[in-house]
Amino acid sequence: MIDVKHIEYLKNVVGEDDIKTDKAHLRAYSYDATKEHFYPEAIVFPENEEEISKILKYCNENKIVIVPRGAGSGFTGGALPVKGGIVLAVEKYMNKILEINDKDMVAVVQPGVINSHLQKEVEKRGLFYPPDPASMDYSTIGGNVAENAGGMRAAKYGLTRDYVMCLRAVLPNGEIIRAGKRTIKDVAGYNVRDILIASEGSLAVITEITLKLLPKPRMKKTYMGIFENVEDAMNAVYKSLADGAMPVAMEFMDSLVVKALREKLGVNLPDWAGALLIGDVDGNVEEEINYQLGILEKSFIENGAKEFIATAEEEKSKEIWFARRNASQSITIYGSKKINEDISVPRSKLPDALKGINEIGKKYNLTVPCFGHAGDGNIHVNVMVDGNNEDEVKKGYRAVEEIFKLVVDMGGTLSGEHGIGLSKAPFMKIAFSEAEMNLFKRIKNAFDPNGILNPGKMGI
C-alpha cells in the first residue's frame, strides 16, 4: 500500500478533491475494454504539465508506480494498473484544444481531447484530421498516440503516427522534454518523437501534441463489392490497389460475418454473398472520384465480384456502412466470449492469411469470423468461445498463438492498431528476437531506470 505521507504530498500538489482513494473510484479505474480488473491504490487528476512533473519526480524518488490513462478504451490492457500504484488520469482537466492554426495547418491539443471532438472542430475550418479509430467518439488523442491508433481511413491516410509533428512529455524523473518540431522537415537529433509514439505510456507521460492537418476533401462516394468467397475478395484488395485505386477505406467481412449480419441484424444481403468489401472514395472533383470508382469496379469484377454498388446518397451510404460498423456486434451469435486480435500482414498475403486462419479454426473446432481493414492488411480475428467453458477458452488462446505464428512467418505483426499492452505481452517473443527484446528493455531502462512508469506491459 502507498504510505499516507505519499497521499498527503499528492494532495498538496493537485488539491484534496483531485486525488481519490475510495472504492468506487478505484473500481472505475481498474479496467478497460478488456474487462480485466487490476485495482490501483489512488487516482490522481493533474491539471497541467507542472503538476505532472512534480508527481513523477516524487514518485520516481519514492519508487511509486504511475500508470497514465486517457479514456480507458484500449483492447489490450495498456492502461491497467497491473502492479497497483497510482493512475494518472488526464481526462478531467487536460482535455483542451489549445490551437487550430489554418496557416500552418496544425492543431495543438492536450492528451485528454476526444478524437471526434477534434475532428469536428477542425472541419469547421475546412480542415481534416484523418485518423478515425472505431473508438473515436470516446478515445483520447493521448491514448491514440500512446497506441498509434489506426482506423478505417488508414488505407489512404495512414495512422496516428503520420500526423504527430511534435510532443511535449514528462520523463519519469520529472524532466519536461519536447520531441519533434512544428515544421514539415526536421532531421536534427534522434527521433525521440517516434519512440514515444506507440510506447503505451511506458517511457514518458505525454502532455501536449501538435498534429498535422489536411484540407478537407469536398466530395465522397461509398462503394460495396459483393463476392461469393473471401479468397476472391482478398485478391481484389491488393490487385485493385496495384491498379492505382486509392480508396479512403477498404473494409472487408468474411462469410461468417456476412451470415451473422443477415441472421442477427437482418441486413439485406444476397444468400450467396460470402464476402464484402466496403469503403469510401473522396476527392475535390467528381471526375476524380468516378475515375477511382471505375478502377475499383473493373478490378473487383475481374477478381470475382458479382455485384458492385456505388452511391453518393447519404442514406444509402449509411445503409452500406451499417454492415461494417455492426460486424463486431453481429458475431456474438457464435459464442459468448470473443478473443479479439488485430493482426496485420502485407496486403498480398491476405488470401493466404485468411486461408490459414480458417484452417486453424477448423483444427481447434472453433468458429473464427474475420473482418477489418483490408486496405492496409489489418485483420480483426475473432476466436469465438464459450466464456463459461474454461477448457474452450484455453483452446481459444492456443489457436490465437498459432495465428500469431502464422502471420509473423508471413512478414506480419501481432498488432495493427490495438497495441500490445498486457494481453499480447506473452507473444512478443514470437515477433521479436532476443536481441530486439533486449534492445527494447535497454530503451525502457534509459527512460525509466526505476521502472515506475506503466510496468508489466509489452513483455518488457
C-alpha positions as CSV (number, residue, x, y, z in Angstrom):
1,M,0.0,0.0,0.0
2,I,1.0,3.6,-0.6
3,D,2.1,5.3,2.6
4,V,-0.2,8.0,3.9
5,K,2.6,10.5,3.7
6,H,2.7,10.0,-0.1
7,I,-1.0,10.6,-0.4
8,E,-0.6,13.8,1.6
9,Y,2.1,15.0,-0.7
10,L,0.0,14.4,-3.8
11,K,-2.9,16.3,-2.2
12,N,-0.6,19.3,-1.8
13,V,0.2,19.1,-5.5
14,V,-3.2,18.6,-7.0
15,G,-5.6,19.5,-4.2
16,E,-7.6,17.3,-2.0
17,D,-10.5,17.0,-4.4
18,D,-8.3,15.7,-7.2
19,I,-6.9,12.6,-5.5
20,K,-9.3,9.7,-5.0
21,T,-8.8,6.5,-2.9
22,D,-12.4,5.5,-2.3
23,K,-13.6,2.1,-3.6
24,A,-15.9,3.5,-6.3
25,H,-13.1,5.4,-8.0
26,L,-10.6,2.6,-7.6
27,R,-13.0,0.2,-9.3
28,A,-13.9,2.7,-12.0
29,Y,-10.2,2.9,-13.0
30,S,-9.4,-0.8,-12.6
31,Y,-10.5,-1.9,-16.0
32,D,-10.6,-1.0,-19.7
33,A,-12.2,-2.6,-22.8
34,T,-10.6,-5.9,-22.0
35,K,-12.8,-6.0,-18.8
36,E,-10.0,-7.4,-16.7
37,H,-9.6,-5.8,-13.3
38,F,-6.5,-4.5,-11.6
39,Y,-7.0,-2.1,-8.8
40,P,-4.9,1.0,-8.3
41,E,-4.2,2.5,-4.9
42,A,-5.1,6.0,-5.9
43,I,-6.4,8.1,-8.8
44,V,-4.8,11.5,-9.4
45,F,-6.2,14.1,-11.7
46,P,-3.4,16.6,-12.7
47,E,-4.4,20.0,-14.0
48,N,-1.3,20.8,-16.0
49,E,2.2,19.7,-17.1
50,E,3.8,21.3,-14.0
51,E,1.7,19.1,-11.7
52,I,2.6,16.0,-13.7
53,S,6.3,16.9,-13.4
54,K,6.1,17.2,-9.6
55,I,4.1,14.0,-9.3
56,L,6.5,12.0,-11.5
57,K,9.6,13.4,-9.7
58,Y,8.2,12.5,-6.3
59,C,7.0,9.0,-7.4
60,N,10.4,8.3,-9.1
61,E,12.3,9.2,-5.9
62,N,10.0,7.0,-3.8
63,K,9.6,4.2,-6.4
64,I,5.8,4.5,-6.6
65,V,4.2,3.1,-9.8
66,I,2.4,5.5,-12.1
67,V,0.0,4.4,-14.9
68,P,-1.1,7.2,-17.4
69,R,-4.7,6.9,-18.6
70,G,-6.9,8.6,-21.1
71,A,-10.4,7.2,-21.7
72,G,-9.6,3.6,-20.8
73,S,-10.9,2.3,-24.1
74,G,-8.0,0.1,-25.0
75,F,-8.4,-3.5,-26.0
76,T,-5.1,-4.9,-24.7
77,G,-4.9,-3.6,-21.1
78,G,-2.3,-0.9,-21.9
79,A,-3.7,1.4,-19.2
80,L,-4.4,-1.2,-16.5
81,P,-2.5,-0.8,-13.1
82,V,-1.3,-4.4,-13.1
83,K,1.1,-3.6,-10.2
84,G,-1.1,-1.2,-8.3
85,G,0.2,2.3,-7.7
86,I,-1.3,5.5,-9.0
87,V,-3.4,6.0,-12.1
88,L,-2.6,9.4,-13.6
89,A,-5.9,10.4,-15.3
90,V,-5.8,13.2,-17.8
91,E,-9.4,13.3,-19.0
92,K,-10.7,15.7,-16.3
93,Y,-8.6,18.8,-16.9
94,M,-6.1,18.2,-19.7
95,N,-8.7,18.0,-22.4
96,K,-8.4,21.3,-24.3
97,I,-7.7,22.1,-27.9
98,L,-5.1,24.8,-27.4
99,E,-4.8,25.9,-31.0
100,I,-6.1,25.3,-34.6
101,N,-3.8,27.1,-37.0
102,D,-5.1,27.5,-40.6
103,K,-1.8,28.9,-41.9
104,D,0.5,26.2,-40.5
105,M,-2.3,23.6,-40.8
106,V,-1.7,22.2,-37.3
107,A,-3.7,21.6,-34.2
108,V,-2.2,21.7,-30.7
109,V,-4.1,19.6,-28.2
110,Q,-3.8,18.2,-24.7
111,P,-3.8,14.4,-24.3
112,G,-7.4,14.2,-22.9
113,V,-9.0,15.7,-26.1
114,I,-11.6,13.3,-27.6
115,N,-10.7,12.3,-31.1
116,S,-14.2,13.1,-32.7
117,H,-14.3,16.4,-30.9
118,L,-11.1,17.4,-32.6
119,Q,-12.3,16.2,-35.9
120,K,-15.5,18.3,-35.7
121,E,-13.6,21.4,-34.6
122,V,-11.1,21.3,-37.4
123,E,-13.7,20.5,-40.0
124,K,-15.5,23.8,-39.1
125,R,-12.3,25.4,-40.5
126,G,-12.4,23.3,-43.7
127,L,-9.5,21.2,-42.4
128,F,-9.3,17.5,-41.8
129,Y,-7.7,15.1,-39.2
130,P,-7.9,11.7,-40.8
131,P,-7.1,9.1,-38.1
132,D,-10.5,7.6,-37.1
133,P,-10.3,4.6,-34.7
134,A,-13.6,2.9,-34.1
135,S,-13.5,4.4,-30.6
136,M,-13.2,7.9,-31.9
137,D,-16.3,9.1,-30.1
138,Y,-14.7,8.4,-26.7
139,S,-11.0,7.6,-27.1
140,T,-8.5,10.4,-26.4
141,I,-5.8,11.8,-28.7
142,G,-3.2,11.0,-26.0
143,G,-4.3,7.4,-25.9
144,N,-4.4,7.3,-29.8
145,V,-0.7,8.5,-29.7
146,A,0.3,6.0,-27.0
147,E,-1.1,3.1,-29.1
148,N,-0.5,4.6,-32.6
149,A,-4.2,4.1,-33.3
150,G,-5.4,3.4,-36.9
151,G,-8.9,3.4,-38.2
152,M,-10.9,2.8,-41.4
153,R,-9.3,5.7,-43.2
154,A,-5.8,4.3,-42.7
155,A,-5.8,2.7,-46.2
156,K,-5.4,6.1,-47.8
157,Y,-4.4,8.5,-45.0
158,G,-2.2,6.4,-42.6
159,L,-2.0,6.1,-38.8
160,T,-1.8,8.5,-35.9
161,R,2.0,8.4,-36.2
162,D,1.7,10.1,-39.7
163,Y,0.1,13.2,-38.1
164,V,2.1,13.7,-35.0
165,M,4.6,16.6,-35.6
166,C,5.8,17.0,-32.0
167,L,5.1,16.1,-28.5
168,R,5.7,17.6,-25.1
169,A,6.2,15.0,-22.4
170,V,7.4,14.5,-18.8
171,L,10.0,11.9,-18.2
172,P,9.8,9.6,-15.1
173,N,12.3,11.8,-13.2
174,G,10.1,14.9,-13.8
175,E,12.1,16.5,-16.6
176,I,10.0,18.1,-19.4
177,I,11.0,17.5,-23.0
178,R,9.9,18.4,-26.4
179,A,10.2,15.7,-29.1
180,G,9.9,16.8,-32.7
181,K,9.2,20.2,-34.1
182,R,6.3,22.2,-35.6
183,T,8.0,22.1,-39.0
184,I,7.4,19.9,-42.1
185,K,11.0,18.9,-42.1
186,D,13.1,18.1,-39.1
187,V,16.2,15.8,-39.2
188,A,18.1,17.2,-36.1
189,G,18.8,14.8,-33.3
190,Y,17.5,11.3,-32.5
191,N,13.8,10.7,-33.4
192,V,12.5,10.6,-29.8
193,R,9.0,11.5,-31.0
194,D,8.6,8.2,-32.8
195,I,10.0,6.3,-29.9
196,L,7.3,7.8,-27.7
197,I,4.5,7.1,-30.2
198,A,3.1,3.6,-29.5
199,S,5.2,3.3,-26.3
200,E,1.9,2.7,-24.4
201,G,2.8,5.2,-21.6
202,S,5.8,3.2,-20.5
203,L,8.5,5.8,-21.3
204,A,7.0,9.2,-20.6
205,V,3.7,11.0,-19.9
206,I,2.6,13.0,-23.0
207,T,1.2,16.4,-22.1
208,E,0.8,18.2,-25.4
209,I,0.5,17.0,-29.0
210,T,1.0,19.0,-32.2
211,L,-0.9,17.4,-35.1
212,K,-0.6,17.9,-38.9
213,L,-3.9,18.7,-40.6
214,L,-5.0,18.4,-44.2
215,P,-7.5,20.3,-46.4
216,K,-10.9,18.6,-46.0
217,P,-11.9,16.8,-49.3
218,R,-15.1,18.3,-50.8
219,M,-16.8,15.1,-52.1
220,K,-17.2,11.5,-51.1
221,K,-18.9,8.4,-52.5
222,T,-19.4,5.0,-50.9
223,Y,-18.9,1.6,-52.6
224,M,-19.5,-2.1,-51.9
225,G,-18.4,-5.2,-53.7
226,I,-20.2,-8.4,-53.1
227,F,-18.2,-11.7,-53.6
228,E,-19.0,-15.4,-53.4
229,N,-16.0,-16.1,-51.3
230,V,-13.3,-14.4,-49.2
231,E,-10.4,-15.5,-51.4
232,D,-11.7,-13.6,-54.4
233,A,-12.3,-10.6,-52.2
234,M,-8.8,-10.7,-50.8
235,N,-7.3,-10.9,-54.2
236,A,-9.4,-8.0,-55.3
237,V,-7.9,-5.9,-52.5
238,Y,-4.3,-5.9,-53.4
239,K,-4.9,-6.1,-57.2
240,S,-7.2,-3.1,-57.2
241,L,-4.6,-1.0,-55.2
242,A,-1.9,-2.2,-57.5
243,D,-4.0,-0.9,-60.5
244,G,-4.0,2.6,-59.0
245,A,-7.0,2.7,-56.8
246,M,-6.7,5.0,-53.7
247,P,-9.8,4.5,-51.6
248,V,-10.2,6.2,-48.3
249,A,-11.1,2.8,-46.8
250,M,-11.4,-0.7,-47.9
251,E,-13.1,-2.8,-45.2
252,F,-13.9,-6.5,-45.5
253,M,-16.2,-9.0,-43.9
254,D,-15.9,-12.8,-44.4
255,S,-18.7,-15.3,-44.9
256,L,-19.2,-15.9,-41.2
257,V,-19.7,-12.2,-40.6
258,V,-22.0,-11.9,-43.6
259,K,-24.1,-14.8,-42.2
260,A,-24.2,-13.1,-38.8
261,L,-25.3,-9.8,-40.3
262,R,-28.2,-11.4,-42.1
263,E,-29.3,-13.6,-39.2
264,K,-28.9,-11.3,-36.2
265,L,-29.4,-7.9,-37.7
266,G,-31.4,-8.6,-40.8
267,V,-29.0,-6.9,-43.1
268,N,-30.3,-7.3,-46.7
269,L,-27.6,-9.3,-48.4
270,P,-27.9,-12.0,-51.1
271,D,-27.9,-15.6,-49.8
272,W,-24.9,-16.4,-52.0
273,A,-22.8,-13.5,-50.5
274,G,-19.6,-14.9,-49.0
275,A,-17.6,-11.8,-48.5
276,L,-17.9,-8.0,-48.7
277,L,-15.6,-5.1,-49.5
278,I,-16.9,-1.7,-48.4
279,G,-15.3,1.7,-48.5
280,D,-15.3,5.3,-49.5
281,V,-13.6,7.3,-52.2
282,D,-13.0,11.0,-51.7
283,G,-11.7,14.0,-53.7
284,N,-12.4,17.5,-54.8
285,V,-13.9,16.9,-58.2
286,E,-16.5,14.3,-59.3
287,E,-14.3,13.2,-62.2
288,E,-11.5,12.2,-59.8
289,I,-13.9,10.2,-57.7
290,N,-15.6,8.5,-60.6
291,Y,-12.1,7.6,-62.0
292,Q,-11.2,5.9,-58.7
293,L,-14.6,4.0,-58.6
294,G,-14.0,2.9,-62.2
295,I,-10.7,1.3,-61.2
296,L,-12.3,-0.4,-58.2
297,E,-15.3,-1.7,-60.2
298,K,-13.2,-3.1,-63.0
299,S,-10.7,-4.8,-60.7
300,F,-13.4,-6.2,-58.4
301,I,-15.4,-7.7,-61.3
302,E,-12.2,-9.1,-62.8
303,N,-11.4,-10.8,-59.4
304,G,-14.8,-12.4,-58.8
305,A,-17.2,-9.7,-57.6
306,K,-20.8,-10.5,-58.6
307,E,-22.1,-7.1,-57.7
308,F,-20.6,-3.6,-57.4
309,I,-22.6,-0.7,-55.9
310,A,-21.5,2.9,-55.6
311,T,-23.5,5.9,-54.2
312,A,-23.2,9.5,-53.2
313,E,-26.6,9.4,-51.4
314,E,-26.1,9.8,-47.6
315,E,-28.9,7.3,-46.6
316,K,-27.6,4.6,-49.0
317,S,-24.1,5.2,-47.7
318,K,-25.2,4.8,-44.1
319,E,-27.0,1.6,-45.1
320,I,-23.8,0.2,-46.6
321,W,-21.7,1.2,-43.7
322,F,-24.2,-0.2,-41.2
323,A,-22.9,-3.7,-42.1
324,R,-19.3,-2.9,-41.3
325,R,-20.0,-0.8,-38.2
326,N,-22.1,-3.7,-36.8
327,A,-19.8,-6.6,-37.7
328,S,-18.4,-6.9,-34.2
329,Q,-21.9,-6.9,-32.6
330,S,-23.3,-9.4,-35.0
331,I,-20.8,-12.2,-34.5
332,T,-21.9,-12.8,-30.9
333,I,-24.2,-15.5,-32.3
334,Y,-21.1,-17.7,-32.5
335,G,-20.0,-17.5,-28.8
336,S,-20.4,-15.6,-25.5
337,K,-16.7,-14.6,-25.4
338,K,-14.7,-13.1,-28.3
339,I,-10.9,-13.3,-28.2
340,N,-10.3,-10.3,-30.5
341,E,-6.9,-9.9,-32.1
342,D,-5.8,-7.3,-34.7
343,I,-3.0,-8.9,-36.7
344,S,-1.6,-7.2,-39.8
345,V,0.0,-8.8,-42.9
346,P,1.4,-7.5,-46.2
347,R,-1.7,-7.0,-48.4
348,S,-0.5,-9.6,-51.0
349,K,-0.6,-12.1,-48.1
350,L,-4.2,-11.5,-47.3
351,P,-5.6,-14.5,-49.2
352,D,-3.1,-16.9,-47.6
353,A,-3.6,-15.4,-44.1
354,L,-7.4,-15.8,-44.2
355,K,-7.0,-19.4,-45.5
356,G,-4.5,-20.2,-42.8
357,I,-6.7,-18.7,-40.1
358,N,-9.7,-20.7,-41.3
359,E,-7.6,-23.9,-41.1
360,I,-6.5,-23.1,-37.5
361,G,-10.1,-22.6,-36.6
362,K,-11.0,-26.0,-38.0
363,K,-8.1,-27.6,-36.2
364,Y,-9.4,-26.4,-32.9
365,N,-13.1,-26.8,-33.8
366,L,-13.6,-23.1,-33.2
367,T,-15.5,-20.5,-35.2
368,V,-13.2,-17.6,-36.3
369,P,-15.1,-14.8,-38.1
370,C,-12.8,-12.2,-39.6
371,F,-13.3,-8.6,-40.7
372,G,-11.3,-5.4,-40.7
373,H,-9.2,-3.0,-42.7
374,A,-8.2,-5.0,-45.8
375,G,-6.9,-1.9,-47.5
376,D,-3.9,-1.8,-45.1
377,G,-3.7,-5.5,-44.4
378,N,-5.1,-5.2,-40.8
379,I,-7.4,-8.2,-39.9
380,H,-9.6,-8.4,-36.8
381,V,-9.5,-12.0,-36.0
382,N,-12.3,-13.1,-33.6
383,V,-11.8,-16.5,-31.9
384,M,-15.3,-17.3,-30.6
385,V,-15.6,-19.4,-27.5
386,D,-18.0,-20.2,-24.6
387,G,-16.8,-17.9,-21.9
388,N,-18.1,-20.2,-19.2
389,N,-16.1,-23.2,-20.5
390,E,-12.5,-22.8,-19.2
391,D,-11.2,-25.6,-21.4
392,E,-12.6,-24.0,-24.5
393,V,-11.2,-20.6,-23.5
394,K,-7.7,-22.1,-23.1
395,K,-8.1,-23.8,-26.5
396,G,-9.0,-20.4,-28.0
397,Y,-5.8,-18.9,-26.7
398,R,-3.8,-21.8,-28.2
399,A,-5.4,-21.0,-31.5
400,V,-4.5,-17.4,-31.1
401,E,-0.9,-18.3,-30.6
402,E,-0.8,-20.3,-33.8
403,I,-2.4,-17.4,-35.6
404,F,0.3,-15.1,-34.4
405,K,3.0,-17.5,-35.6
406,L,1.3,-17.8,-38.9
407,V,1.2,-14.1,-39.6
408,V,4.7,-13.4,-38.3
409,D,6.0,-16.1,-40.7
410,M,4.2,-14.1,-43.5
411,G,6.1,-11.0,-42.6
412,G,3.2,-9.7,-40.5
413,T,2.9,-8.4,-36.9
414,L,1.0,-9.0,-33.7
415,S,-1.0,-5.8,-33.8
416,G,-2.0,-3.3,-36.4
417,E,-3.6,-0.8,-34.1
418,H,-4.6,-2.1,-30.6
419,G,-1.1,-2.3,-29.3
420,I,0.5,-5.0,-27.1
421,G,-0.3,-3.9,-23.5
422,L,-0.9,-6.8,-21.2
423,S,-2.9,-9.2,-23.2
424,K,-0.3,-9.7,-26.1
425,A,2.8,-9.4,-24.0
426,P,3.3,-13.2,-23.7
427,F,3.5,-13.4,-27.5
428,M,6.2,-10.7,-28.1
429,K,8.9,-13.3,-28.4
430,I,7.1,-14.7,-31.4
431,A,7.6,-11.5,-33.3
432,F,10.9,-10.2,-31.9
433,S,14.3,-11.8,-31.5
434,E,16.1,-11.9,-28.1
435,A,18.4,-9.1,-29.3
436,E,15.5,-7.0,-30.2
437,M,13.7,-7.6,-26.9
438,N,16.9,-6.8,-25.1
439,L,17.1,-3.5,-27.0
440,F,13.5,-2.6,-26.0
441,K,14.5,-3.3,-22.4
442,R,17.5,-1.0,-22.7
443,I,15.4,1.8,-24.2
444,K,12.9,1.4,-21.3
445,N,15.7,1.5,-18.8
446,A,17.2,4.6,-20.4
447,F,13.9,6.5,-19.9
448,D,12.8,4.8,-16.7
449,P,15.6,3.2,-14.7
450,N,13.4,2.7,-11.7
451,G,10.6,1.1,-13.7
452,I,7.9,3.2,-12.2
453,L,6.0,4.1,-15.5
454,N,3.3,1.6,-16.6
455,P,5.3,-1.6,-15.7
456,G,4.3,-5.0,-16.8
457,K,3.4,-4.1,-20.4
458,M,4.7,-5.2,-23.8
459,G,6.7,-8.0,-22.3
460,I,9.4,-5.6,-21.2
